[in-house]
Each structure stands twice: as structure tokens, then as C-alpha cells.
Amino acid sequence: MARSLQASTVGDKLMAAQYLILKNICTSNANAIAGFTYGFPAVTHFLGYVHALSRKLQQSHGIRLDDVGIMCHQHQVHAYRENQYEPYSFALTRNPLTKEGKTAPINEEGRMHLTVSLVIKASGINIVSEQIRDEQCAAIKALAERHKLAGGRITSIDSCELAKSDCHKAILRRLLPGFVLRERSDLLAEKNEQSGSSLGNWLDFSALKFSATDEPLSDLDESGKVKWEKVAKPKGYLVPIQIGYKQIAPTYSAGEVANVRDNQTPVSFVEPVHSIGEWVGAPSKLESLQEIMWQYNYHAPFYVCRTQEIAEGDTMADEELDFDF
């Protein structure tokens, strides 16, 4: 009876929800372009990175990694402009010429350096022994350093450790200073319900807009011109982001489409799906860790990344993420 109870306790510890922290992942030359936006990789890059780790860890250690929380500490986009009135241009590399002396047919993308920390929901990490736990965390760190993140090379990871609790304040305060990304598709849904197209409402969150005041002629200034006022935005550090893809063509069988990366996997053509995100710098503004934990959400023809709170609450239909051109 004692052995049975002890085995049950060990099993409960292994199956309980755990949160793994990869602190200060320094990445060089990561992809800075995400759909229509630039300045930070798409959310799919981070979930894809963790998914690749999870597949290898399940085979070697029986550890599964799922949802991901993203905190950015530092970023440097490789862009420049000649003066403050000119638009930014990406600083691209000059690739070697071909044998014929012509420019190589390479579509160079915008790059950036960034430092992020990831809070990952895990299961299967053995916490019965501190030695075994530390060995598993060291193995995860070594594997994580060998992978690429958002197309960039990981130069270092400060630490890989298991959180002692699931309290979001206790976890995030140890990672400060930094800004954590959460989804705010609800704000876009509210604007879509009021008026306008999805694309126009989405651009409102990234543009500075001014409107003429409805004042009588007597209130015009001396030059006879109408007064303009800045249009207020919703509170918060809101940014447009890419969160996934929408299927725009039927799925083709493996090997049916030429010049694809993997001839053993079915292929489908997609377009990026965009939404609104918010950078939160103070953990006290969050009510729970679930507000920032991104997870895959598949509902044909959409394949997007959502936070658990949005996904479970279903406050916004996937169709509202699609833009009308």
C-alpha cells in the first residue's frame, strides 16, 4: 500500500502542469518581417521553435512542451534612414556574384538582433530529485541553443529552469526588465462591429490620425484654417502583429507541387493572418499567466496562434481576423 501510494505521488508530480523558463535568449540576424509588419518576428516563429524542441524532447526524455509566453528585453532592427523625414530602409547584405558575374537571385529579408525570454508550459519533467531535474534542464538548454529562432542564430541562453509556482507575478518579475506580449483581438473586434473595413480598423492601431474639429466658423484661427486634433487611441502599448495563416487553396498531395522543401508532406498555399497585440511592462497589470500564454488554434481554413483566455472565451471569431481588400 505504501509503495502504491508513493508511485501515485510520483506520477502526479510528473503529470502536473509545469512552467519552464528559458531566460535571455540572445538571437542574431532573426527575421524582422512578419506579413505586413516589421520590427518583431511573428508569434508563429516562437511556437514553431518550441514545437521543434518538444518533438525531440518527447523522443529522448518524454518531455512535452506546449504553450508559450513571450517577453522581449532588447531588440535592434537592421534599418536606417538618411534623415528624419525619410522612411526607413533595411540594411541588407551584399551577396557574392555568380559565376557569370551577375547578382545572385536571393531575396534578402529584413534582419534584427533581439533578446527574449520564453515561459513554456511543460509536462513530464521529473521533479522528484533535484539532480535529475537539473540534468533535464541542462539538456533542454543545450538542445535549445542548437536550434534557430525566427531564422536567427542563438548565441547564448542565460539559464533554463523550472518555475517554483504558476503565479504570473513571481515568474515574470524575475525576468524584468522587459515587455510581455499578449493578444488584444477583442479591441479589433469592437472596431469592426462599429464601422469600417477590417483592414482599415487594423491600420488605425499603427497610424497617427488627426481629425478636424466640428466648431463654428467663429472659432477658426486667424489664418482661416480648421483646427485639427489628434484622434485618441485605446490605452496600452498596442501594435499590429501576425498570428498565423489562412488556407487559400486546397491541400495538394505529397510530391504533387514542384520545388517545395519537403516532398513527403502535403502542401497548401496560405496567406498571413494579422491581429492586435499589446506589450505589457508590468506583471501587476495581468490577472493570470494564461493572458500571455500563446497556443495553436486550428479551425479550417485558419491556423492561428491565440492566447488561452481568448481561445477559451471565444470573444472573437476567426473570420474577423481576415481582411477585406
Secondary structure as GFF3:
##gff-version 3
##sequence-region A 1 325
A	DSSP	alpha_helix	2	15	.	.	.	ID=ss1
A	DSSP	beta_strand	18	31	.	.	.	ID=ss2
A	DSSP	beta_strand	33	34	.	.	.	ID=ss3
A	DSSP	beta_strand	37	38	.	.	.	ID=ss4
A	DSSP	alpha_helix	43	60	.	.	.	ID=ss5
A	DSSP	beta_strand	64	77	.	.	.	ID=ss6
A	DSSP	beta_strand	79	80	.	.	.	ID=ss7
A	DSSP	beta_strand	89	90	.	.	.	ID=ss8
A	DSSP	beta_strand	111	123	.	.	.	ID=ss9
A	DSSP	alpha_helix	130	146	.	.	.	ID=ss10
A	DSSP	beta_strand	148	149	.	.	.	ID=ss11
A	DSSP	beta_strand	152	162	.	.	.	ID=ss12
A	DSSP	alpha_helix	168	173	.	.	.	ID=ss13
A	DSSP	beta_strand	179	183	.	.	.	ID=ss14
A	DSSP	alpha_helix	185	194	.	.	.	ID=ss15
A	DSSP	alpha_helix	198	204	.	.	.	ID=ss16
A	DSSP	beta_strand	210	212	.	.	.	ID=ss17
A	DSSP	three_ten_helix	217	219	.	.	.	ID=ss18
A	DSSP	beta_strand	228	230	.	.	.	ID=ss19
A	DSSP	beta_strand	237	247	.	.	.	ID=ss20
A	DSSP	beta_strand	270	280	.	.	.	ID=ss21
A	DSSP	three_ten_helix	283	285	.	.	.	ID=ss22
A	DSSP	three_ten_helix	289	291	.	.	.	ID=ss23
A	DSSP	beta_strand	294	299	.	.	.	ID=ss24
A	DSSP	beta_strand	302	307	.	.	.	ID=ss25
A	DSSP	alpha_helix	308	313	.	.	.	ID=ss26
A	DSSP	three_ten_helix	318	321	.	.	.	ID=ss27
###
